[in-house]
Amino acid sequence: MDAHFCIAAARRSLTHARRYLKTGEAVNWGCDNITSAIHWAMEGWLIGNGHHVTHRNGWLDTYQAFQKYAPDEFNAPLLKLYAQARYLEFVLMGDSDMRPAISIAEWEIKMRECLDNSEITINALLTEIARKG
């Protein structure tokens, strides 16, 4: 696997997330695609900067390596976006009584904002990777 593979995977995940949100089909997969894009972008950055990740612990190894080596300008925003996507997935699916925690209209607004910010941050990171590769 090389950095270009990871870049393509991250962009593909963002495209899928946008499509799910736009069509209203399988919207809960949009959150999953955002977090997948974040993971692929981190992996691509690590590979593009000469770091090797073992994946013994799955994406946790990628996250820990990224946290250790990546500049703060990417580290904090990606962590925040990851947390937002996971939160949005939770509130969409509902609480223990299976009731959504917020209205679908409010959720869509928050999801669109999270996706827009994810695209901006991930594309900046991927642009840096592409320049080096």
JOFENWO-V748771 format. One record per residue. N is the residue number from 1. PSI is psi in whole degrees, -180 to 180 (* if undefined). BURIAL is I if it has 9 or more other C-alpha atoms within 8 Angstrom, else O. Layout:
# JOFENWO-V748771
n={N,N}
psi={PSI,PSI}
burial={BURIAL,BURIAL}
This chain:
# JOFENWO-V748771
n={1,2,3,4,5,6,7,8,9,10,11,12,13,14,15,16,17,18,19,20,21,22,23,24,25,26,27,28,29,30,31,32,33,34,35,36,37,38,39,40,41,42,43,44,45,46,47,48,49,50,51,52,53,54,55,56,57,58,59,60,61,62,63,64,65,66,67,68,69,70,71,72,73,74,75,76,77,78,79,80,81,82,83,84,85,86,87,88,89,90,91,92,93,94,95,96,97,98,99,100,101,102,103,104,105,106,107,108,109,110,111,112,113,114,115,116,117,118,119,120,121,122,123,124,125,126,127,128,129,130,131,132,133}
psi={140,175,-36,-37,-45,-40,-47,-41,-41,-46,-39,-42,-40,-39,-43,-44,-43,-42,-44,-41,-43,-42,-20,5,135,45,-29,-24,-20,-43,-44,-38,-33,-47,-34,-44,-41,-45,-47,-39,-43,-47,-45,-41,-45,-49,-45,-21,17,18,144,136,133,-34,22,-33,27,-142,-19,-39,-41,-48,-46,-40,-42,-43,-36,-40,-25,152,151,-30,-23,-34,-59,-47,-40,-39,-43,-44,-39,-47,-41,-44,-42,-40,-45,-36,-43,-49,-27,-41,-18,173,-164,-20,6,33,133,142,-24,166,156,-34,-46,-40,-44,-39,-47,-38,-44,-42,-45,-43,-45,-48,-36,-43,-44,-51,-46,-41,-36,-43,-44,-34,-41,-41,-47,-36,-36,-33,*}
burial={O,O,I,I,I,I,I,O,I,I,I,I,I,I,O,I,I,I,O,I,I,O,O,O,O,O,I,I,I,I,I,I,I,I,I,I,I,I,I,I,I,I,I,I,I,I,I,I,O,O,O,O,O,O,I,O,O,O,O,O,I,I,I,O,I,I,O,O,O,I,O,O,O,I,I,O,I,I,O,O,I,I,O,I,I,I,O,I,I,I,I,I,I,I,I,O,O,O,O,I,O,O,O,O,O,O,I,I,O,I,I,I,O,I,I,O,I,I,I,O,I,I,O,O,I,I,O,O,I,O,O,O,O}
